[in-house]
């Protein structure tokens, strides 16, 4: 069969592609079947254009196919309008329900806070475990903590606050990324999360001892940003563990397919973790070191905890 006759037979597909271009120009969200058909026709038109150009068919045919392929390309890769309804549903309904019902997040939540509270109690109870905090944290770290919070919070200038906010984002996000990355290996992720929980809990417990003079200054600094920061660590660890479990428990899929499917489920978890890390850094950079009275910073912590409860529990609670 001659190339000209073959291309003439394909003219019906070209007309169908033109019609789909017209339809996609009028609507913002075509159906999945329309997109599949459109992509197939677009690839076929590209092949037809290559044939027409190679065999030097009449210029009007080549120009027609060139315009058609260009138009289809612009429709396929055009910039989509920001769908506020879709994103609102994702952020206010789908994401909190995914996070609330995720078994890996639930497991990491229980492990982190269980070890955190236990470690804090052991470090604070000097009579029963006199050397727990010293053995876990080291004398040098404890001395550094006491020196760091030796003076009351008196505030800093705006430039320093901005610089420290950037440092807190880098430092805190590093902890979260480490928990997430190691979580993909399951056992290292669980160990890293439990180690961070034990260290943070021991630090809080040691600084809460009555004989530590810097106790008031320490809690004056950490109270405001604590809820967001600690919750972000838990979410990062849960998201990483979700990825790690997917290549062990594939549910009949190949490991690659299981990882791809689970990655979509882990995106809302990590997205929420990143937002909480950024919010915690802003509070830690501007509110925590300020000279505000403690009740103001405690109020920020209460409001932050209320926001977390509302978003992850009330919005995330299973619905029919």
C-alpha positions in Angstrom: 0.0 0.0 0.0 1.3 3.4 -0.9 2.1 5.9 1.9 -0.4 8.4 0.4 -3.2 5.9 0.5 -2.3 4.9 4.1 -2.4 8.5 5.3 -5.7 9.1 3.5 -7.2 6.2 5.4 -6.0 7.9 8.6 -7.9 11.1 7.9 -10.8 10.0 10.0 -8.5 9.8 13.0 -7.2 13.3 12.3 -10.7 14.6 12.3 -11.5 12.8 15.6 -8.3 14.4 17.1 -9.5 17.8 15.9 -12.8 17.2 17.6 -11.2 16.2 20.9 -8.9 19.3 20.7 -12.1 21.5 20.4 -13.7 19.7 23.4 -10.6 19.9 25.6 -10.4 23.6 24.9 -13.8 24.1 26.3 -13.6 22.0 29.5 -11.0 21.9 32.3 -11.1 18.3 33.4 -11.7 15.7 30.6 -12.5 12.1 31.5 -9.9 9.4 31.8 -11.3 7.6 28.7 -11.1 10.9 26.7 -7.5 11.5 27.8 -6.5 7.9 26.9 -8.0 8.2 23.4 -6.6 11.7 22.9 -3.1 10.5 23.8 -3.4 7.5 21.4 -4.5 9.8 18.5 -1.8 12.3 19.3 0.9 9.7 19.0 -0.6 8.3 15.8 -0.7 11.8 14.3 3.0 12.3 15.2 3.8 9.1 13.3 1.7 10.2 10.4 3.5 13.6 10.3 6.9 11.8 10.2 5.8 9.6 7.4 4.3 12.5 5.4 7.5 14.5 5.8 9.8 11.6 5.0 8.0 10.7 1.8 7.6 14.3 0.7 3.8 14.3 0.4 2.0 17.4 -0.8 2.8 20.5 1.3 -0.8 21.1 2.3 -1.0 17.6 3.9 2.3 18.1 5.8 1.2 21.6 6.9 -2.2 20.3 8.1 -0.6 17.5 10.1 2.0 19.9 11.5 -0.7 22.3 12.8 -2.8 19.4 14.1 0.2 17.9 16.1 1.1 21.3 17.4 -2.4 22.0 18.5 -2.8 18.6 20.2 0.6 19.1 21.9 -0.5 22.4 23.3 -3.8 20.9 24.6 -2.0 17.9 26.1 0.6 19.9 27.9 -1.3 23.1 28.6 -1.3 24.8 32.0 -4.2 23.7 34.0 -6.3 26.1 36.1 -5.9 25.8 39.8 -8.9 23.8 40.9 -9.7 25.2 44.4 -12.5 22.7 44.9 -10.3 19.8 44.2 -7.5 21.0 46.4 -9.9 22.0 49.2 -11.3 18.5 49.2 -7.8 17.0 49.2 -6.5 19.1 52.1 -9.7 19.2 54.3 -11.1 15.7 53.7 -8.9 13.2 52.0 -5.5 14.0 53.5 -6.6 14.0 57.2 -8.6 10.7 56.7 -5.6 9.1 55.0 -3.3 10.1 57.9 -5.8 9.3 60.7 -6.5 5.8 59.3 -2.9 4.9 58.3 -1.7 2.0 60.5 1.9 3.0 60.1 1.3 6.5 61.4 -0.8 5.1 64.3 2.0 2.7 65.1 4.7 5.3 65.0 2.6 7.7 67.1 2.2 5.1 69.9 5.9 4.1 69.8 7.2 7.6 69.7 5.1 9.0 72.5 5.3 5.9 74.6 9.1 6.0 74.5 9.2 9.8 74.9 7.1 9.7 78.0 8.9 6.7 79.5 12.3 8.3 78.9 11.1 11.6 80.4 9.9 9.9 83.5 13.1 7.9 83.9 15.3 11.0 83.4 13.2 13.2 85.8 13.0 10.5 88.6 16.6 10.9 89.8 16.0 8.8 92.9 15.1 5.6 91.0 17.3 6.1 87.9 20.0 8.5 89.0 22.3 8.1 85.9 19.7 7.5 83.2 19.9 10.9 81.6 23.7 11.2 82.0 24.2 7.8 80.4 21.9 8.4 77.4 22.8 12.0 76.7 26.3 12.4 78.1 27.6 14.9 80.5 28.8 17.2 77.7 25.4 17.5 76.2 23.7 18.2 79.5 26.3 20.9 80.3 25.6 22.4 76.9 21.9 22.4 77.5 22.3 24.1 80.9 24.6 26.8 79.4 22.2 27.4 76.5 19.3 28.1 78.8 21.2 29.9 81.5 19.7 33.2 80.7 16.0 34.1 80.5 14.4 34.7 77.1 14.8 38.4 76.3 14.1 38.5 72.6 16.2 39.0 69.5 16.3 41.4 66.5 14.2 40.6 63.4 17.3 39.7 61.3 18.5 37.2 63.8 15.0 35.7 64.1 14.8 35.3 60.3 18.3 33.6 60.2 17.4 31.2 63.0 14.1 30.4 61.4 16.0 29.2 58.3 18.4 27.2 60.5 15.4 25.6 62.3 13.8 24.6 59.0 17.1 23.0 57.9 17.8 21.3 61.2 14.3 20.0 61.9 13.6 18.9 58.4 16.9 17.0 58.5 15.6 15.0 61.5 12.3 14.4 59.6 14.0 13.3 56.4 16.2 11.0 58.3 13.2 9.3 59.9 11.5 9.1 56.6 14.5 7.8 54.7 15.4 5.2 57.3 11.7 4.2 57.5 11.9 2.9 54.0 14.2 0.2 55.4 11.7 -0.5 58.2 14.0 -1.6 61.1 16.5 1.3 60.8 13.5 3.7 60.6 11.9 2.3 63.8 15.3 2.4 65.6 15.9 6.0 64.5 12.5 7.1 65.6 12.7 5.4 69.0 16.2 6.8 69.5 15.0 10.4 68.8 12.1 9.8 71.1 14.3 8.6 73.9 16.8 11.5 73.5 14.1 14.1 73.4 12.2 12.6 76.3 15.4 12.3 78.4 16.2 16.0 77.6 12.7 17.1 78.7 12.8 14.9 81.8 16.3 16.1 82.9 15.5 19.8 82.4 12.3 19.3 84.4 14.2 18.2 87.5 13.7 20.5 90.5 17.4 20.9 91.0 18.1 22.1 87.5 18.1 25.9 87.7 17.6 26.4 83.9 14.3 24.5 83.9 12.1 27.6 83.7 14.0 29.1 80.8 14.0 25.7 78.9 10.3 25.3 79.0 9.8 29.0 78.3 11.6 28.3 75.0 10.3 24.9 73.9 6.6 25.0 74.9 5.3 27.1 72.0 6.7 25.2 69.1 6.8 21.7 70.7 3.4 20.4 69.4 4.0 21.1 65.8 7.6 19.9 65.8 7.1 16.6 67.6 4.0 15.8 65.5 5.9 16.5 62.3 8.6 14.0 63.4 5.9 11.3 64.0 4.4 11.9 60.6 7.7 11.7 58.8 8.5 8.5 60.5 5.0 7.1 59.7 5.3 8.1 56.0 8.7 6.4 55.7 7.4 3.2 57.4 4.5 3.2 55.0 7.0 3.1 52.1 9.0 0.5 53.8 6.1 -1.9 54.4 5.0 -1.6 50.8 8.0 -3.6 49.4 7.6 -6.3 52.1 3.8 -6.7 52.0 2.9 -6.2 48.3 -0.7 -7.6 48.5 -0.2 -9.5 45.2 1.4 -6.6 43.3 4.9 -6.5 42.0 7.3 -4.7 44.4 7.7 -1.8 41.9 3.9 -1.4 41.5 3.4 -1.7 45.3 6.0 1.1 45.9 4.4 3.4 43.3 0.9 2.9 44.7 2.1 3.4 48.3 4.1 6.5 47.4 0.8 8.2 46.4 -0.6 7.4 49.9 2.5 8.7 51.6 2.5 12.0 49.8 -0.2 13.6 52.0 1.6 12.3 55.1 4.9 13.9 54.1 3.1 17.1 52.9 1.5 17.5 56.3 4.9 16.8 58.0 6.7 19.5 55.9 4.0 22.1 56.7 4.2 21.3 60.4 8.0 21.6 60.3 7.8 25.0 58.7 5.2 26.2 61.2 7.3 25.0 64.1 10.3 26.8 62.7 8.4 30.1 62.4 7.2 29.8 66.0 10.7 28.7 67.2 12.3 31.6 65.4 10.0 34.4 66.4 7.8 33.4 69.4 9.9 31.0 71.5 12.9 33.3 72.0 10.8 36.4 72.6 10.3 38.1 75.9 6.6 37.2 76.0 5.3 35.9 79.3 5.0 32.1 79.6 1.2 32.1 79.5 1.3 33.6 76.0 3.6 30.8 74.8 1.6 28.2 76.6 -1.5 29.6 74.8 0.2 29.2 71.5 0.9 25.5 72.4 -2.7 25.0 73.4 -4.0 26.5 70.2 -1.5 24.5 68.1 -2.6 21.3 69.9 -6.2 22.2 69.2 -5.5 22.7 65.5 -3.8 19.3 65.3 -6.7 17.6 67.1 -9.2 19.3 64.8 -7.4 18.5 61.6 -6.1 15.0 62.2 -8.9 13.6 64.5 -12.1 15.5 63.8 -11.6 15.9 60.0 -9.8 12.5 59.8 -12.3 10.4 61.7 -13.9 7.7 59.5 -17.1 8.7 57.9 -19.7 6.6 56.0 
